[in-house]
Amino acid sequence: MSYLKISGAAVKAPQSFQVAIQDIDGNTTRNAQGNMNRDRVAVKRKLQVSWGPCSMAESAAILQAVSAVFVDVTYPDPQDGKVVTRTFYVGDRTAPTYSWNPKLAKMEWKGISFDFVEK
């Protein structure tokens, strides 16, 4: 069973996967006594994901899966205690090369990393 799916398609298991649960505040202020008056408008997730060494085909599959403006991601959520699907956009994608040697018959990437930020 794949715990990470992008738009319904299973992808290579990530090397690192971290879920950040973020409060989104509206008009939040402090009063004269220094107490916070907080207007929490939403709770959103940010998934920090990275993969280890990837072949050209694996990197292409992952990066093509996240090329749309928004993607549905199925993942295990620590607060919900189950596998859920939410809609995210993707931040900057990084893919450093493993080696830049033209004599290599097969090029590989050191890894891929990016953040999914909930819509």
C-alpha positions in Angstrom: 0.0 0.0 0.0 1.3 3.4 -0.9 0.8 6.1 1.7 1.6 9.0 -0.6 -0.4 9.5 -3.8 -0.5 12.6 -6.0 -3.7 13.1 -8.0 -4.5 9.4 -7.3 -1.2 8.0 -8.6 1.2 6.3 -6.2 4.7 7.8 -6.3 8.1 6.5 -5.1 8.2 6.5 -1.2 9.9 9.7 0.1 13.0 9.6 2.1 11.7 12.3 4.4 8.1 13.3 5.1 7.1 15.9 7.6 3.6 17.4 8.3 3.3 20.9 9.7 -0.1 21.9 11.1 -0.5 25.7 10.7 -3.0 28.1 12.2 -4.1 30.8 9.7 -5.1 34.0 11.6 -7.2 36.8 10.4 -7.3 40.0 12.4 -5.2 39.2 15.5 -4.3 41.9 18.0 -3.2 42.4 21.6 -5.2 44.6 24.0 -3.9 47.1 26.5 -3.2 44.3 29.0 -1.1 42.5 26.5 -3.6 39.7 26.0 -4.1 38.3 22.6 -7.4 38.6 20.7 -7.0 35.9 18.1 -9.1 35.3 15.0 -8.1 31.9 13.8 -9.8 31.5 10.4 -8.4 28.1 9.3 -6.0 25.3 10.1 -3.9 24.2 7.1 -1.2 21.6 6.4 2.2 22.0 4.9 3.9 18.7 3.8 7.7 18.9 3.6 8.7 16.0 1.3 12.1 14.9 -0.1 13.2 11.9 -2.0 16.7 10.3 -2.0 18.5 9.4 -5.2 16.1 9.2 -8.2 16.5 8.0 -11.7 15.5 10.2 -14.6 12.2 8.3 -14.9 11.4 8.6 -11.1 12.2 12.3 -11.0 10.1 13.0 -14.1 7.2 11.0 -12.7 7.2 13.0 -9.4 7.7 16.4 -11.0 5.1 15.8 -13.7 2.6 14.7 -11.0 2.9 18.1 -9.3 2.9 20.3 -12.4 -0.7 21.4 -12.1 -1.7 24.5 -10.3 -3.4 22.4 -7.5 -3.0 18.7 -6.8 -4.8 16.3 -4.5 -2.4 14.6 -2.2 -3.3 11.4 -0.2 -1.1 11.1 2.9 -1.1 9.9 6.5 -2.2 12.8 8.7 -1.0 12.8 12.3 -3.8 14.9 13.8 -6.6 13.1 12.0 -5.1 9.7 12.7 -5.8 8.3 9.3 -4.9 8.6 5.6 -6.6 11.7 4.1 -6.8 13.5 0.8 -6.4 17.3 0.7 -5.8 19.8 -2.1 -2.3 21.5 -2.2 -0.2 23.7 -4.4 3.6 23.0 -4.6 6.4 25.4 -3.7 9.8 25.6 -5.4 11.0 22.2 -6.5 14.7 21.4 -6.1 16.5 18.5 -7.8 20.4 18.6 -7.5 22.3 16.4 -9.8 24.2 13.4 -8.5 27.0 13.8 -11.0 27.6 16.1 -14.0 29.8 13.7 -16.0 29.1 13.3 -19.7 30.7 9.9 -19.7 27.9 8.4 -17.5 25.6 6.2 -19.4 22.8 6.9 -16.9 22.2 10.2 -15.1 20.7 10.2 -11.6 19.6 13.0 -9.3 20.7 13.3 -5.6 17.1 13.8 -4.8 14.0 16.0 -5.1 12.5 18.2 -2.5 9.6 20.6 -2.2 6.7 21.6 0.0 3.0 20.9 -0.5 1.0 23.9 0.9 -2.7 23.3 1.5 -5.1 25.4 -0.6 
